[in-house]
Amino acid sequence: MTESSNPVSYKADIVAAGAAIREAIADADGPLPPYFLVDFLLSQWRRYLALVHHDQGAASAAWSDAVDATRRLLLSVLPVTAVEQRQALAKSLPKLIADIKKGARAGNIEPLALDIFLKQLGDFHLVKLDPKRPLDPTNPNDLSDTISMDVRDPRYRALLDQLDGRDGVEHIEM
């Protein structure tokens, strides 16, 4: 039997990657991230996580680092409600961006997709870091741009389906 007749299965790794993203979103304990970030996580970053999981294993330092970068990325887009949070965000961004670029190289993320994402993320962070901009309210009244965490909400169900890989396992090229 040749190697080509026995293709490598990444399905378990993709499921683990989706679970890591899902857990990081839940752990961020805030509104769902902006669409551009969710799109990047599902279309590009999940491939990187799956490759790390497949090549290094769930008990590896590389997997822990990849999951930690995912968590920090999601935390970086949460509302900034205090000056100290704004300062901490500014300090954390150089390492976060370096880790995203490192993950993009390891995950064979398309350079154009990475450039577009980093531009959107940079613009998002610049708004949050602008000292002239008022801090985000601690209890936002306008929840129109968030998705309720109610499993009966079809938007939430669709997101969970994507994170679980049901809608995208076949479409992730490894």
C-alpha positions as MATLAB code, in Angstrom:
seq = 'MTESSNPVSYKADIVAAGAAIREAIADADGPLPPYFLVDFLLSQWRRYLALVHHDQGAASAAWSDAVDATRRLLLSVLPVTAVEQRQALAKSLPKLIADIKKGARAGNIEPLALDIFLKQLGDFHLVKLDPKRPLDPTNPNDLSDTISMDVRDPRYRALLDQLDGRDGVEHIEM';
ca = [
       0.000    0.000    0.000;
       1.273    3.446   -0.878;
       0.990    6.558    1.230;
      -1.309    8.250   -1.255;
      -3.870    5.477   -0.942;
      -3.988    6.016    2.823;
      -4.603    9.774    3.279;
      -3.952   11.373    6.645;
      -7.115   12.309    8.496;
      -7.194   15.699   10.187;
     -10.817   15.508   11.278;
     -10.045   14.989   14.993;
      -7.499   17.807   14.844;
      -9.979   20.168   13.186;
     -12.563   19.309   15.837;
      -9.968   19.997   18.563;
      -9.087   23.309   16.898;
     -12.753   24.309   16.733;
     -13.198   23.347   20.385;
     -10.183   25.471   21.351;
     -11.625   28.479   19.503;
     -15.052   27.898   21.021;
     -13.586   27.657   24.529;
     -11.482   30.792   24.020;
     -14.572   32.730   22.910;
     -16.472   31.509   25.973;
     -13.542   32.278   28.295;
     -13.304   35.832   26.945;
     -16.612   36.387   28.745;
     -17.759   39.284   26.623;
     -19.652   40.038   23.473;
     -18.854   37.840   20.506;
     -15.826   39.084   18.614;
     -16.213   41.201   15.482;
     -17.118   39.360   12.301;
     -13.694   39.822   10.670;
     -12.069   38.061   13.628;
     -14.524   35.146   13.687;
     -14.081   34.775    9.930;
     -10.281   34.680   10.303;
     -10.463   32.235   13.199;
     -12.670   29.844   11.251;
     -11.164   30.182    7.787;
      -7.451   30.543    8.553;
      -6.451   30.226   12.210;
      -8.321   26.957   12.733;
      -6.070   25.356   10.105;
      -3.008   26.468   12.087;
      -4.460   25.081   15.306;
      -5.338   21.799   13.587;
      -1.816   21.427   12.211;
      -0.239   22.092   15.603;
      -2.622   19.624   17.236;
      -1.860   17.000   14.583;
       1.924   17.483   14.480;
       2.685   18.237   18.136;
      -0.242   16.806   20.099;
      -2.605   18.211   22.686;
      -0.066   17.852   25.506;
       2.665   19.832   23.724;
       4.006   23.276   24.525;
       3.319   24.269   20.914;
      -0.399   23.472   21.345;
      -0.522   25.395   24.636;
       1.159   28.370   22.957;
      -1.250   28.257   20.000;
      -4.295   28.103   22.272;
      -2.865   30.908   24.416;
      -2.358   33.103   21.333;
      -5.980   32.419   20.359;
      -7.155   33.404   23.830;
      -5.062   36.597   23.856;
      -6.319   37.523   20.388;
      -9.914   37.259   21.566;
      -9.210   39.167   24.779;
      -7.648   41.971   22.738;
     -11.000   42.861   21.155;
     -13.031   42.986   24.364;
     -14.421   46.336   25.488;
     -11.905   48.617   27.211;
     -13.599   50.044   30.292;
     -10.604   51.475   32.186;
      -7.431   53.398   31.369;
      -5.390   50.553   32.874;
      -6.985   48.111   30.409;
      -6.098   50.422   27.540;
      -2.483   50.544   28.720;
      -2.328   46.763   29.176;
      -3.721   46.275   25.675;
      -1.084   48.594   24.198;
       1.677   46.656   25.988;
       0.354   43.272   24.889;
      -0.043   43.989   21.176;
       3.573   43.587   19.944;
       3.815   40.027   21.317;
       0.318   39.187   20.109;
       1.060   40.364   16.563;
       4.380   38.478   16.561;
       2.571   35.314   17.696;
      -0.109   35.724   15.019;
       2.575   36.074   12.346;
       4.429   33.045   13.718;
       1.207   31.024   13.677;
       0.426   32.216   10.159;
       3.796   30.943    8.926;
       3.380   27.600   10.705;
      -0.193   27.220    9.467;
       0.545   28.199    5.864;
      -1.977   31.019    6.107;
      -2.222   32.894    2.839;
      -0.169   36.117    3.036;
      -2.969   38.199    1.507;
      -5.523   36.848    4.014;
      -3.089   37.591    6.849;
      -2.413   41.117    5.582;
      -6.125   41.878    5.309;
      -6.776   40.470    8.770;
      -3.881   42.349   10.389;
      -5.062   45.601    8.784;
      -8.587   45.078   10.146;
      -7.244   44.092   13.562;
      -4.883   47.062   13.616;
      -7.693   49.465   12.748;
      -9.860   47.912   15.460;
      -7.082   48.218   18.057;
      -6.236   51.801   17.062;
      -9.798   52.845   17.831;
      -9.609   51.145   21.238;
      -6.230   52.752   22.019;
      -7.190   56.295   20.996;
      -6.889   58.342   24.207;
      -9.424   60.843   22.842;
     -12.033   58.116   22.502;
     -14.201   57.571   25.555;
     -13.823   54.264   27.338;
     -16.366   51.571   26.593;
     -19.288   51.450   29.023;
     -19.094   48.732   31.665;
     -22.705   47.727   30.950;
     -23.456   48.486   27.312;
     -27.093   49.296   26.663;
     -26.924   48.704   22.908;
     -26.643   44.971   22.375;
     -27.767   45.106   18.738;
     -24.309   44.128   17.494;
     -23.968   41.106   19.761;
     -25.357   37.624   19.492;
     -27.247   36.336   22.485;
     -25.713   33.213   23.974;
     -28.976   31.350   23.742;
     -28.799   27.991   21.959;
     -32.254   28.669   20.542;
     -30.820   31.634   18.614;
     -30.161   30.360   15.048;
     -27.166   32.706   14.661;
     -25.536   31.125   17.705;
     -26.346   27.620   16.467;
     -24.760   28.408   13.070;
     -21.623   29.696   14.781;
     -21.398   26.598   16.951;
     -21.847   24.393   13.892;
     -18.939   26.146   12.209;
     -16.791   25.922   15.325;
     -17.618   22.248   15.681;
     -16.486   21.774   12.092;
     -19.797   20.520   10.760;
     -19.870   23.196    8.069;
     -16.196   23.425    7.290;
     -14.207   20.259    7.872;
     -14.184   19.373    4.208;
     -13.285   22.912    3.193;
     -10.103   23.314    5.210;
      -7.162   22.473    3.017;
      -4.380   20.932    5.035;
];
